[in-house]
Amino acid sequence: MSQGVVVLRCTRKLLRHLPGADNPAQEPPRSTGVLGDWYGNVLVIRRQHVVLAVSGVTLLPVLVLAAPYRTMVPRIADAVGQILGALKIAADKIAAEEAAMRDAVMTTTNDRRVLGSMNDFAFMAEGYVEDLSLPDAALKLAECPCSPLGMKSPREATLALFKTPTLRLVKDR
């Protein structure tokens, strides 16, 4: 079985904090997960450094404490699994996504639409984190409509990507 890899596209602000990220990958490999490349930024919320990571495919956000930065990637993978579990994604799909995030290649951001959504999430996260845990705040952010998704929420986009069935009432014929 091949090792999974995720491309973490970091803002300059986050790259400054990461050990060994002085020379970001110029031609990163393809991310092996369904959620694709992840974009990361560091925020200061309540005097704590928090990493906001967002899927480049569905804009699904996760929030984790930044410190210690050297263990940030496994903690992001764990947070992704936790959020997917809260969305009722099948356990085998969650395990596959977490496995695809075992190793990370750091590089710079390359998509302005994702960065724009991240800026919106960063603004909203400050208010949500006041009353909620980081995972609950991320779930709340996942409910927000996003213009790059045609005003669908990251939650809806993620459920559609993983093809999680929803209950529908069927009328008798």
C-alpha positions in Angstrom: 0.0 0.0 0.0 1.4 3.4 -1.0 1.9 6.1 1.5 -0.7 8.9 1.4 0.4 12.5 0.8 -1.3 15.8 1.2 -0.2 19.1 -0.3 -0.5 21.8 2.4 -0.6 25.2 0.6 0.4 27.7 3.3 0.3 31.4 3.5 3.6 33.1 4.0 2.5 33.9 7.6 2.1 30.2 8.3 5.3 29.1 6.4 7.4 31.4 8.7 6.3 29.2 11.7 7.0 25.8 10.2 10.3 24.1 10.7 11.9 23.1 7.5 9.6 25.1 5.3 12.3 27.6 4.3 12.2 26.0 0.8 8.6 25.2 -0.2 8.1 22.6 -2.9 8.0 24.2 -6.3 6.3 21.2 -8.1 4.4 19.4 -5.3 2.9 16.0 -6.0 -0.8 15.5 -6.2 -2.7 15.1 -3.0 -4.0 11.5 -2.6 -7.1 12.4 -0.6 -10.6 13.0 -2.0 -10.5 16.5 -0.4 -7.4 17.4 -2.5 -4.9 20.1 -1.5 -5.4 21.9 1.8 -4.8 25.6 2.4 -3.5 26.8 5.7 -3.2 30.1 7.6 -2.4 30.9 11.2 -4.8 33.1 13.1 -4.5 34.7 16.5 -7.7 34.1 18.4 -7.9 34.9 22.1 -4.1 35.3 22.2 -3.6 31.8 20.9 -2.2 30.8 17.5 -4.8 28.7 15.7 -4.3 27.1 12.3 -7.3 27.4 9.9 -7.0 24.7 7.2 -9.4 24.5 4.3 -10.0 21.9 1.6 -9.2 23.2 -1.9 -12.1 21.1 -3.2 -15.0 21.6 -0.9 -13.7 24.5 1.3 -14.3 22.3 4.4 -12.6 24.1 7.3 -10.8 22.7 10.3 -9.3 24.6 13.2 -6.5 23.3 15.4 -4.1 24.9 17.9 -0.9 25.8 16.1 1.6 24.8 18.8 3.6 22.8 18.5 3.9 23.4 14.8 6.0 20.3 14.2 2.9 18.1 14.9 0.5 20.3 13.1 -0.1 18.1 10.1 -1.1 14.9 12.0 -3.4 17.1 14.2 -5.0 18.6 11.0 -5.6 15.0 9.7 -7.2 14.1 13.1 -9.4 17.2 13.0 -10.5 16.3 9.4 -11.5 12.9 10.6 -13.4 14.4 13.5 -15.3 16.8 11.2 -16.0 14.1 8.7 -17.3 11.9 11.5 -19.6 14.7 12.7 -20.9 14.9 9.1 -21.7 11.2 9.3 -19.3 10.2 6.6 -18.7 6.4 6.5 -15.9 5.2 8.8 -14.0 3.6 5.9 -14.0 6.8 3.9 -12.8 8.8 6.9 -10.0 6.3 7.5 -9.0 6.5 3.8 -8.9 10.3 4.0 -6.8 10.3 7.1 -4.4 7.8 5.5 -4.1 10.1 2.5 -3.0 12.8 4.9 -0.2 10.8 6.6 2.6 12.8 5.0 2.6 16.4 3.9 4.4 18.5 1.3 4.5 22.2 2.1 4.2 24.8 -0.6 2.7 28.2 -1.2 -0.9 29.1 -1.9 -2.1 29.3 -5.5 -5.8 29.8 -5.5 -7.4 33.2 -4.7 -10.9 31.8 -4.4 -9.8 29.6 -1.6 -7.9 32.4 0.1 -10.9 34.7 -0.1 -13.1 32.1 1.6 -10.3 31.6 4.2 -10.4 35.3 4.9 -14.2 35.1 5.4 -13.8 32.1 7.7 -11.0 33.8 9.7 -13.3 36.8 10.3 -16.2 34.6 11.4 -14.0 32.1 13.4 -13.1 34.9 15.9 -16.7 35.2 16.9 -17.5 31.5 16.9 -14.5 30.5 19.0 -15.7 32.7 21.8 -18.6 30.3 22.6 -17.6 27.1 20.9 -14.7 24.5 20.9 -12.5 24.5 17.8 -14.2 21.5 16.2 -17.7 23.0 16.9 -16.6 26.4 15.5 -15.3 24.6 12.3 -18.6 22.8 11.9 -20.4 26.1 12.3 -18.1 27.6 9.6 -18.9 24.6 7.3 -22.5 25.7 7.3 -21.8 29.1 5.7 -22.6 29.5 2.0 -19.6 30.2 -0.2 -19.7 31.9 -3.6 -17.0 29.6 -5.1 -19.4 26.7 -4.4 -22.4 28.4 -6.0 -23.6 29.5 -2.6 -23.6 25.9 -1.3 -22.0 25.3 2.1 -18.7 23.4 2.5 -20.8 20.8 4.4 -23.1 20.3 1.4 -20.2 20.1 -1.0 -18.4 17.6 1.3 -21.4 15.4 1.6 -21.9 15.4 -2.1 -18.3 14.6 -2.7 -18.4 11.6 -0.4 -21.9 10.8 -1.8 -23.4 10.5 1.6 -27.1 9.5 1.1 -29.7 11.7 2.7 -33.1 10.5 3.7 -35.9 11.2 1.3 -39.6 10.5 1.7 -40.8 8.4 -1.2 -44.4 8.7 -2.1 -46.3 5.4 -2.7 -47.3 4.9 -6.3 
